[in-house]
Amino acid sequence: MLYYMWVQHDLRPGVFWQLPRGEQLLLLAFSDIELVQREKARREVANK
């Protein structure tokens, strides 16, 4: 997940680990939601 945040949002792992735990968890949750949405969009395009 950290690789994804780095590649897609320029959030370096070192910066991530300096954040408070609550912010880390929130970013992980947001990234998970984003990945699910991207996969859903990819499937919709593939089914057309």
CORURSUL-V984001 format. One line per field, one symbol per residue. phi: phi as a letter, one per 40 degrees, with the letter a starting at -180 (. if undefined). burial: + if it has 24 or more other C-alpha atoms within 12 Angstrom, else -. A space follows every 50 residues. Layout:
phi=???
burial=???
This chain:
phi=.ccdccccbfccdccdccccdccdcccccccccccccccccccccccc
burial=----+----------+----------+---+-----------------
